[in-house]
Amino acid sequence: MRRSGRIGILAAGAVIAAFGMMQLIPAKRTNPAIAIDSNGVNARDIAAPSEIEATLRRACYDCHSDETHWPWYSAIAPVSWLVAHHVDLGRKEIDFSEWQSYYPQTRRRKLEWIGRALREEVMPPWPYRLMHPRARLSNEDRAALEQWVAAEVERPRDGMATAPDRQ
């Protein structure tokens, strides 16, 4: 066997070994339990019309709630690390599982963020839409969400449920 052939085999073996070693470093994939506050209110209840909630669940909840559906590839490093990181970032930006625990002003700010993301068509991100075609928002979906966001933002402060002690 020629020297270049042996080097190629060694390089392939090293790549396979490195990939195998990566699997020993798991990504943190979590779906925390449903939080119920002292008043018996489910923190996951966003109090939106059913069609709005259905659209949010279909297009947003995988990254913006504790109800993430972890696909098969989210268990294979290094992709698992990237997916878990994106979910962590999404939950930090807005977490529908914590919706009722946000203060009204925080909720309003997050609604405004949703409105901007819809207008700029940056959510859901295009790489996510490639892998999850059901998450794509139609023009009707966007219009309905924008209308809901605008109505919620304009609602008087006392119209929004108060939050106990979060953000």
trRosetta pair geometry for C-beta under 8 A, 3 or more apart (Angstrom, degrees):
i j d omega theta_ij theta_ji phi_ij phi_ji
1 5 4.7 -117 180 85 98 132
1 6 5.7 113 119 -54 120 90
2 5 4.7 98 61 3 78 106
2 6 7.4 -148 97 -4 43 86
3 6 5.8 -56 -152 36 35 110
3 7 6.4 35 152 -19 68 105
4 7 5.6 -51 -146 36 34 113
4 8 6.4 40 153 -22 64 104
5 8 5.6 -52 -150 34 31 113
5 9 6.5 30 152 -17 64 104
6 9 5.7 -53 -148 36 34 110
6 10 6.2 33 153 -17 66 106
7 10 5.7 -55 -146 39 31 111
7 11 6.2 33 153 -21 65 107
8 11 5.7 -53 -145 36 29 111
8 12 6.3 29 155 -18 64 105
9 12 5.8 -52 -146 37 31 110
9 13 6.3 33 153 -19 63 107
10 13 5.6 -55 -148 38 31 113
10 14 6.3 33 153 -22 65 105
11 14 5.6 -53 -149 34 31 113
11 15 6.5 32 153 -19 64 103
12 15 5.7 -52 -149 35 33 111
12 16 6.4 31 153 -17 65 106
13 16 5.7 -55 -146 39 31 110
13 17 6.1 31 154 -19 66 108
14 17 5.7 -54 -144 39 30 111
14 18 6.2 32 155 -20 65 106
15 18 5.8 -54 -146 36 29 111
15 19 6.4 30 153 -19 63 105
16 19 5.7 -53 -148 36 31 112
16 20 6.4 32 152 -19 63 106
17 20 5.6 -54 -149 37 32 113
17 21 6.3 33 152 -20 65 105
18 21 5.6 -53 -147 36 32 112
18 22 6.6 42 151 -28 63 99
19 22 5.6 -46 -154 24 33 117
19 23 7.3 39 149 -26 59 97
19 77 8.0 168 -162 90 59 89
20 23 5.9 -49 -164 19 38 114
20 24 7.9 40 143 -22 60 97
21 24 5.8 -47 -169 19 47 116
21 25 7.9 30 144 -8 67 99
22 25 6.1 -65 -165 36 46 102
22 77 3.9 -154 147 107 102 126
22 78 5.8 -71 -169 -58 142 77
23 76 7.3 -34 -104 -142 94 58
23 77 5.5 -166 -86 30 43 111
25 77 6.1 84 70 -98 85 161
25 81 7.7 10 114 -71 107 119
26 77 7.6 -122 -108 -52 32 116
26 80 7.2 -63 -160 129 54 147
27 74 7.1 -101 70 174 141 76
27 75 8.0 -141 39 -118 106 34
27 77 6.9 162 -32 -87 97 86
27 80 3.8 -161 1 141 132 97
27 81 4.9 -160 -89 -84 113 46
27 83 6.9 87 135 64 167 87
27 84 3.8 -177 170 -12 120 146
27 85 7.9 -91 -147 -27 120 72
28 84 5.6 125 61 -171 59 141
28 88 7.9 57 80 -67 109 123
29 68 7.5 -129 -167 97 87 134
29 70 5.1 52 -171 -105 138 150
29 74 6.1 104 -100 143 139 118
29 75 7.6 -54 -14 -85 155 70
29 80 7.3 -74 -50 -166 117 101
29 83 7.9 10 -97 105 106 109
29 84 5.6 -103 -76 -98 69 108
29 87 7.8 64 -128 51 68 156
30 66 7.5 -46 124 -142 85 88
31 66 5.2 118 -159 170 59 75
31 67 6.5 72 -148 -105 114 26
31 68 5.7 -143 -86 42 99 83
31 70 7.9 -123 -38 -24 115 108
32 35 7.6 16 126 -43 117 96
32 66 4.7 -68 48 -145 80 141
32 97 7.2 129 66 146 102 152
33 66 8.0 -39 40 144 11 145
34 42 6.2 -27 177 -147 117 98
34 43 7.3 172 -174 41 67 89
34 44 6.0 -67 -136 -7 95 127
34 66 7.8 177 -85 85 48 132
34 97 7.7 -128 -120 -155 57 101
35 42 7.6 122 81 -159 54 50
35 43 4.1 9 77 9 104 135
35 44 7.6 132 44 -29 76 82
35 97 7.2 99 16 160 105 90
35 98 7.4 31 40 -102 143 63
35 101 7.1 -12 107 -42 143 134
36 40 6.1 -9 179 -144 110 37
36 41 7.0 154 -157 71 64 33
36 42 5.9 -33 -102 -94 76 54
36 43 7.3 -134 -83 -12 25 83
37 40 7.2 -54 72 14 66 16
37 41 4.9 -6 40 54 110 88
37 43 6.5 108 -36 -63 95 88
37 100 6.8 -123 -16 117 131 121
37 101 6.9 164 -74 -87 122 89
37 164 5.6 173 -152 -20 134 140
38 164 6.9 113 22 -107 104 149
39 164 7.9 -172 -3 -67 107 117
41 45 6.6 -107 -179 40 84 128
41 100 5.4 -149 135 166 121 156
41 161 7.5 170 -150 167 161 151
42 45 4.6 95 78 -22 96 104
42 100 7.1 119 96 7 43 150
43 97 6.2 46 110 160 106 55
43 98 5.6 -19 165 -124 124 33
43 99 6.5 144 168 46 67 63
43 100 4.6 -139 -133 48 49 103
43 101 5.1 -4 -132 -24 117 102
44 65 7.2 69 -131 -155 102 119
44 66 7.6 -99 -89 45 115 102
44 67 7.6 80 -137 -34 137 121
44 96 6.6 54 -147 132 69 81
44 97 5.0 -19 -94 -129 89 56
44 99 6.9 78 -140 25 24 106
44 100 7.6 -40 10 1 18 109
45 99 7.2 -133 77 75 39 121
45 100 5.9 35 60 -49 81 129
46 53 6.3 164 56 -104 114 96
46 56 7.1 -27 41 79 163 166
46 96 5.8 -40 -64 -157 126 99
46 99 4.7 -35 -98 138 78 173
46 100 7.8 -134 -91 -48 39 79
47 100 8.0 99 -15 -86 107 96
47 161 7.0 135 -17 -7 157 124
48 52 4.1 -102 157 92 121 124
48 53 4.8 155 77 -56 106 83
48 56 7.0 82 61 -2 158 140
48 148 6.2 43 -148 -170 111 140
49 52 4.8 86 61 9 81 106
49 53 7.0 -156 91 -6 38 89
49 148 7.0 -129 25 -107 104 124
50 53 5.6 -55 -143 40 32 111
50 54 6.1 37 156 -23 66 105
51 54 5.6 -49 -145 34 32 114
51 55 6.5 32 154 -18 63 104
51 144 6.6 -72 121 174 116 151
52 55 5.8 -55 -151 36 31 109
52 56 6.3 30 152 -17 65 107
52 144 6.4 -151 -89 143 80 106
52 145 6.6 132 -136 -100 90 63
52 148 4.8 99 -114 -85 144 165
53 56 5.7 -55 -146 39 32 112
53 57 6.2 34 155 -21 66 106
54 57 5.8 -53 -146 36 29 112
54 58 6.3 26 156 -17 64 110
55 58 5.8 -58 -145 39 30 110
55 59 5.9 -10 170 12 67 116
55 60 8.0 48 128 1 65 105
55 137 7.3 65 -171 -118 113 94
55 141 5.2 163 -139 -149 134 102
55 144 6.8 141 -14 88 163 124
55 145 6.2 -127 111 -67 144 107
56 59 6.7 -74 -131 53 21 86
56 60 4.8 -43 -164 40 64 125
56 61 6.4 85 139 -45 74 91
56 96 6.5 132 156 -96 128 157
56 145 7.7 132 -67 -113 83 114
57 60 7.3 -32 -60 52 10 79
57 61 4.8 1 -138 -12 47 138
57 67 7.5 -33 -139 95 89 142
58 61 7.7 65 4 17 16 103
58 134 5.8 -107 -172 145 103 100
58 135 6.3 -178 143 -104 73 52
59 123 7.9 101 147 146 109 86
59 124 5.5 -141 -179 -29 87 118
59 134 7.8 -140 -78 124 65 68
59 135 4.4 119 -125 -159 62 70
59 136 7.4 -123 -112 38 110 9
59 137 5.7 45 -122 -65 160 92
59 141 7.3 110 -28 168 153 144
60 63 6.9 -86 -173 53 50 84
60 64 4.8 -33 164 42 91 127
60 65 7.4 85 120 -16 82 104
60 96 7.0 95 116 -26 116 136
60 123 7.2 35 -103 164 95 119
60 124 6.9 -153 -86 -72 56 99
60 135 7.9 139 -41 -149 38 103
61 64 6.2 -85 -112 66 27 76
61 65 4.1 -26 -151 25 78 131
61 67 5.1 -21 168 73 122 108
61 68 7.3 -161 139 -81 73 46
61 96 6.2 -68 -106 45 81 139
62 65 7.7 23 -20 42 10 90
62 67 7.9 -76 -87 97 37 70
62 68 5.2 77 -159 -133 53 70
62 69 5.8 -57 -111 34 99 80
62 87 7.4 -90 146 -107 67 101
62 128 7.7 166 80 -161 133 126
62 132 7.2 -132 6 -102 163 170
62 135 7.4 -63 15 -92 130 135
63 68 7.1 72 -74 -106 28 106
63 86 6.2 -59 -126 137 119 91
63 87 5.3 -133 -130 -113 63 58
63 89 7.9 -21 -176 75 110 76
63 90 3.2 -93 157 -169 96 179
63 91 7.3 -134 163 -41 55 67
63 124 7.7 135 20 -129 132 101
63 128 7.3 -61 -31 -114 135 154
64 90 4.8 -102 -69 160 65 105
64 91 6.4 164 -132 -87 37 48
64 93 7.1 -64 -111 74 100 96
64 94 5.2 6 -152 90 119 86
64 95 6.2 -156 -177 -106 62 36
64 96 5.6 70 127 -9 93 95
65 68 6.9 173 79 -48 70 66
65 91 7.4 -175 -38 -104 8 90
65 95 6.2 124 -104 -165 40 63
65 96 4.3 -36 -85 55 105 98
65 97 4.5 120 -158 -34 74 94
66 91 7.5 70 -66 -120 65 129
66 95 7.2 45 -33 -171 81 109
66 97 3.8 50 9 -76 98 170
67 97 6.7 160 -15 -73 84 114
68 87 5.6 20 -105 -138 153 137
70 74 4.4 -119 -170 77 87 144
70 75 7.2 88 148 -48 117 86
70 83 7.6 110 -141 135 82 137
71 74 5.3 109 59 -7 64 103
71 83 7.8 -129 45 -139 92 157
71 131 7.5 -125 8 159 169 124
72 75 6.3 -62 -174 25 44 108
72 76 7.6 25 142 -12 70 110
73 76 5.6 -61 -154 35 53 110
73 79 5.2 -45 162 116 98 147
73 80 7.5 -157 144 -67 55 69
73 83 7.3 136 107 -42 86 147
74 79 7.0 -106 -99 121 35 95
74 80 5.2 94 179 -118 45 73
74 83 4.3 -104 -117 93 94 159
74 84 7.0 121 -167 -50 101 77
75 80 5.7 43 -131 -92 7 128
76 79 5.5 25 85 46 84 109
76 80 5.7 160 60 -34 30 104
77 80 5.1 -58 -76 36 55 110
77 81 6.0 50 -131 -21 84 100
78 81 5.2 -41 -168 28 67 117
78 82 6.6 66 139 -19 79 100
79 82 5.7 -59 -155 38 40 112
79 83 6.2 37 152 -19 73 106
80 83 5.8 -54 -143 38 31 109
80 84 6.1 28 160 -16 66 109
81 84 6.0 -57 -144 40 27 108
81 85 6.2 29 155 -21 63 110
82 85 5.7 -56 -147 36 28 113
82 86 6.4 27 155 -18 64 105
83 86 5.9 -56 -150 36 30 110
83 87 6.5 28 153 -17 65 106
84 87 5.8 -54 -148 37 32 111
84 88 6.3 36 152 -21 65 105
85 88 5.7 -53 -149 35 31 113
85 89 6.4 30 154 -17 64 105
86 89 5.7 -54 -148 38 32 111
86 90 6.2 34 153 -21 65 107
87 90 5.6 -54 -145 37 32 114
87 91 6.3 30 157 -17 66 106
88 91 6.0 -57 -148 38 28 108
88 92 6.5 28 154 -20 63 107
89 92 5.7 -57 -150 34 31 111
89 93 6.5 31 154 -20 65 105
90 93 5.8 -56 -151 33 32 110
90 94 7.4 -48 174 53 64 67
91 94 7.8 -98 -148 81 25 32
91 95 4.5 41 -160 -90 72 107
91 97 7.8 -17 -136 33 104 113
92 95 7.6 36 -58 -42 15 107
93 110 8.0 130 149 -131 65 95
93 113 7.1 -160 173 151 99 153
94 110 4.8 126 -110 -158 111 117
94 113 6.5 -175 -50 85 127 134
94 114 7.0 47 -63 -62 174 96
95 98 4.3 45 94 19 111 109
95 99 7.5 -142 101 -48 59 62
96 99 5.2 1 -156 -44 49 115
98 101 4.9 -66 -173 47 77 113
98 102 6.4 91 128 -42 90 88
98 166 6.5 -139 -179 153 112 161
98 167 7.9 74 144 6 131 128
99 102 6.2 -50 -162 10 33 111
99 107 7.0 73 -166 -116 72 109
100 161 6.3 -22 -142 93 86 134
100 163 6.7 158 154 -108 48 84
101 163 5.3 85 179 -154 29 110
101 164 6.4 -42 -135 39 75 91
101 165 7.7 -37 -166 59 93 45
101 166 3.8 47 149 18 100 148
101 167 7.5 87 121 23 87 94
102 106 4.2 -131 -175 93 102 116
102 107 4.5 134 103 -61 125 82
102 110 6.7 -51 -158 4 168 140
102 163 5.3 -134 89 -78 26 155
102 166 6.0 -69 -86 96 35 109
102 167 5.5 -29 -126 69 72 117
103 106 4.5 90 55 7 80 106
103 107 7.0 -146 91 -7 39 86
103 162 7.7 -9 -140 -160 59 64
103 163 4.7 -114 -82 45 38 127
103 166 7.0 -160 -30 80 72 62
103 167 6.2 -136 7 96 92 66
104 107 5.5 -54 -146 36 32 114
104 108 6.3 36 154 -22 66 103
104 157 5.4 98 136 -157 151 82
104 160 4.2 130 -126 87 106 132
104 161 7.8 176 -81 74 95 36
104 162 6.4 -50 -36 -110 107 54
104 163 6.8 -168 -32 -3 57 97
105 108 5.5 -48 -147 34 34 114
105 109 6.5 37 151 -20 64 103
105 157 7.8 -2 -64 -126 73 113
106 109 5.6 -53 -150 36 33 112
106 110 6.4 30 152 -17 65 106
106 163 7.4 -31 44 13 119 158
106 166 7.8 -110 58 111 161 81
106 167 4.7 105 -126 120 165 107
107 110 5.7 -57 -148 39 31 110
107 111 6.3 36 151 -21 65 104
107 152 8.0 -97 143 161 104 119
107 160 6.0 174 76 -171 144 145
107 163 7.5 162 -32 -40 115 127
108 111 5.6 -52 -149 34 31 114
108 112 6.5 34 151 -20 63 102
108 152 7.7 -167 -111 134 63 88
108 153 5.8 103 -151 -129 84 69
108 160 7.4 -112 -55 -41 92 165
109 112 5.6 -51 -152 33 32 113
109 113 6.6 37 148 -21 63 102
110 113 5.3 -46 -150 32 37 116
110 114 6.6 43 148 -21 64 99
111 114 5.5 -48 -151 32 36 114
111 115 6.5 40 149 -21 65 102
111 149 5.1 164 -177 -152 92 84
111 152 5.1 -138 -135 99 154 121
111 153 5.1 -168 112 -70 130 89
112 115 5.5 -49 -150 34 35 116
112 116 6.6 35 152 -17 65 102
112 149 7.7 140 -84 175 28 114
112 153 6.1 95 -70 -110 78 132
113 116 5.8 -53 -150 36 32 110
113 117 6.3 32 152 -19 66 107
114 117 5.7 -57 -147 38 31 111
114 118 6.3 32 154 -20 65 106
114 123 7.7 -82 -140 61 60 153
114 145 7.2 -115 156 165 114 111
114 149 5.3 -155 94 -108 112 134
115 118 5.8 -56 -149 35 29 111
115 119 6.4 25 156 -16 65 107
115 146 6.3 91 -132 -132 79 72
115 149 4.4 176 -72 135 94 147
115 150 6.9 102 -110 -62 131 68
115 153 7.1 -19 -35 -36 145 144
116 119 5.8 -57 -145 39 31 109
116 120 6.0 12 162 -3 68 114
117 120 6.2 -64 -138 50 25 99
117 122 5.3 -96 -149 63 73 93
117 123 3.9 20 163 6 123 123
118 121 7.2 19 -179 -76 31 46
118 123 6.9 -51 -68 58 51 102
118 137 7.7 -92 -132 123 87 168
118 142 5.5 151 -169 -151 104 88
118 145 5.6 -168 -106 102 147 120
118 146 5.3 -165 119 -74 148 90
118 149 7.1 -174 12 2 145 153
119 146 7.2 96 -63 -110 79 124
121 142 7.7 -21 -96 -114 85 144
122 125 6.7 -3 171 -93 65 68
124 128 4.7 -97 161 86 114 129
124 129 5.5 142 93 -58 108 88
124 132 7.5 -55 129 76 160 119
124 135 4.8 -9 21 148 161 122
124 136 7.5 -102 47 -90 113 37
124 137 7.3 144 10 -18 85 100
125 128 4.9 89 65 9 81 106
125 129 7.1 -150 98 -8 40 90
126 129 5.4 -54 -143 37 38 114
126 130 6.5 49 156 -29 67 97
127 130 5.6 -45 -155 23 35 117
127 131 7.0 17 155 -3 63 105
128 131 6.3 -68 -156 46 34 99
128 132 5.7 -24 164 33 73 115
128 135 6.2 -56 134 89 102 156
129 132 6.4 -79 -123 67 26 74
129 133 6.8 61 179 -106 67 40
129 135 5.7 -130 -104 83 64 102
129 136 5.1 80 -147 -80 113 83
130 133 7.9 -4 -163 -68 16 71
132 135 4.2 42 116 -1 112 119
133 136 5.8 -24 -170 -7 53 115
137 141 4.1 -136 -159 92 80 129
137 142 5.0 99 143 -57 124 84
137 145 7.3 -48 -147 4 138 141
138 141 4.6 105 47 1 71 100
138 142 7.1 -136 94 -2 41 85
139 142 5.7 -54 -149 38 32 112
139 143 6.2 33 153 -20 66 107
140 143 5.7 -53 -144 37 31 111
140 144 6.2 30 157 -18 65 107
141 144 6.0 -60 -149 38 27 108
141 145 6.2 22 156 -15 65 110
142 145 5.9 -59 -145 41 28 108
142 146 6.0 28 157 -19 66 109
143 146 5.8 -55 -144 38 28 111
143 147 6.3 29 156 -20 63 107
144 147 5.8 -55 -148 35 29 112
144 148 6.4 29 153 -18 64 106
145 148 5.7 -54 -147 37 32 111
145 149 6.2 33 154 -20 66 106
146 149 5.7 -52 -144 36 31 112
146 150 6.2 31 156 -19 64 106
147 150 5.8 -54 -147 37 29 111
147 151 6.4 27 155 -17 63 108
148 151 5.8 -58 -149 38 29 110
148 152 6.2 26 155 -17 66 109
149 152 5.8 -60 -147 39 29 109
149 153 6.2 27 156 -20 66 108
150 153 5.9 -55 -144 36 28 110
150 154 6.3 19 159 -11 63 112
151 154 6.0 -63 -145 43 27 105
151 155 6.6 47 151 -45 62 96
152 155 5.6 -34 -152 3 34 120
152 160 7.7 76 -169 -90 84 109
155 159 4.2 -115 168 85 106 139
155 160 6.2 118 103 -50 123 86
156 159 4.7 103 63 -10 74 107
157 160 6.2 -58 -163 28 41 103
163 166 5.7 -88 163 46 128 88
163 167 7.8 -29 127 59 159 75
